[in-house]
């Protein structure tokens, strides 16, 4: 993932935001908060995780599937990696 080094700071900010959102979910559960509030917190965290994945997938596709300098085997490998990740995510 060396190519995402240029996005490293933005990705770390996203991860820290997600960490904060998950802590808010934990606090809500610990405090027996209203289920509607807790669902909204979980939905926000999930959205943030989706955004993080979107950004990483975008970089992966551009560098390991669609980059014009790649040979056929590298493209195939990049596509296989993407398919594996999407299958894991969608379970």
C-alpha positions as CSV (number, residue, x, y, z in Angstrom):
1,X,0.0,0.0,0.0
2,X,2.9,2.3,-0.5
3,X,1.0,4.3,-3.1
4,X,-1.5,5.5,-0.5
5,X,1.3,7.1,1.5
6,X,0.3,10.4,0.0
7,X,-3.1,9.9,1.6
8,X,-1.8,8.6,4.9
9,X,-2.7,11.7,7.0
10,X,-6.3,11.8,5.6
11,X,-6.7,8.0,6.2
12,X,-5.4,8.3,9.7
13,X,-7.8,11.1,10.4
14,X,-10.7,8.9,9.1
15,X,-9.6,6.1,11.4
16,X,-9.4,8.3,14.4
17,X,-12.9,9.6,13.6
18,X,-14.2,6.0,13.4
19,X,-12.4,5.2,16.7
20,X,-14.3,8.1,18.3
21,X,-17.6,7.0,16.8
22,X,-17.1,3.5,18.1
23,X,-16.3,4.8,21.6
24,X,-19.5,6.8,21.4
25,X,-21.4,3.5,20.6
26,X,-19.7,1.9,23.6
27,X,-20.6,4.7,25.9
28,X,-24.2,4.6,24.7
29,X,-24.4,0.8,25.3
30,X,-22.8,1.2,28.7
31,X,-25.2,4.0,29.7
32,X,-28.2,2.0,28.5
33,X,-29.0,4.9,26.0
34,X,-32.1,4.9,23.9
35,X,-31.9,2.3,21.2
36,X,-32.7,4.8,18.5
37,X,-29.7,7.0,19.5
38,X,-27.5,3.9,19.6
39,X,-28.7,2.8,16.1
40,X,-27.8,6.3,14.8
41,X,-24.4,6.1,16.3
42,X,-23.8,2.7,14.8
43,X,-25.0,3.9,11.4
44,X,-22.7,6.9,11.5
45,X,-19.7,4.6,12.3
46,X,-20.6,2.3,9.5
47,X,-20.9,5.2,7.1
48,X,-17.4,6.3,8.2
49,X,-16.0,2.8,7.7
50,X,-17.6,2.7,4.2
51,X,-16.0,6.0,3.4
52,X,-12.6,4.7,4.5
53,X,-13.0,1.6,2.4
54,X,-14.2,3.6,-0.6
55,X,-11.1,5.8,-0.5
56,X,-8.7,2.7,-0.2
57,X,-10.6,0.8,-3.0
58,X,-10.4,3.9,-5.2
59,X,-6.6,4.0,-4.7
60,X,-6.2,0.3,-5.2
61,X,-8.2,0.3,-8.5
62,X,-6.2,3.2,-9.9
63,X,-2.8,1.7,-8.9
64,X,-3.3,-2.1,-9.2
65,X,-6.1,-2.5,-11.8
66,X,-6.4,0.5,-14.1
67,X,-2.9,1.9,-14.1
68,X,-1.7,2.1,-17.8
69,X,1.8,0.8,-17.0
70,X,0.6,-2.6,-15.5
71,X,1.0,-5.8,-17.4
72,X,-1.9,-8.3,-17.7
73,X,-0.8,-10.4,-14.7
74,X,-0.5,-7.4,-12.4
75,X,-4.0,-6.3,-13.4
76,X,-5.4,-9.8,-12.8
77,X,-3.7,-9.9,-9.4
78,X,-5.0,-6.5,-8.5
79,X,-8.5,-7.4,-9.5
80,X,-8.3,-10.6,-7.6
81,X,-7.2,-8.8,-4.4
82,X,-10.1,-6.3,-4.9
83,X,-12.7,-9.1,-5.4
84,X,-11.4,-10.9,-2.3
85,X,-11.7,-7.8,-0.2
86,X,-15.2,-7.0,-1.4
87,X,-16.4,-10.5,-0.7
88,X,-15.1,-10.3,2.8
89,X,-16.7,-6.9,3.3
90,X,-20.1,-8.0,2.0
91,X,-20.5,-11.0,4.3
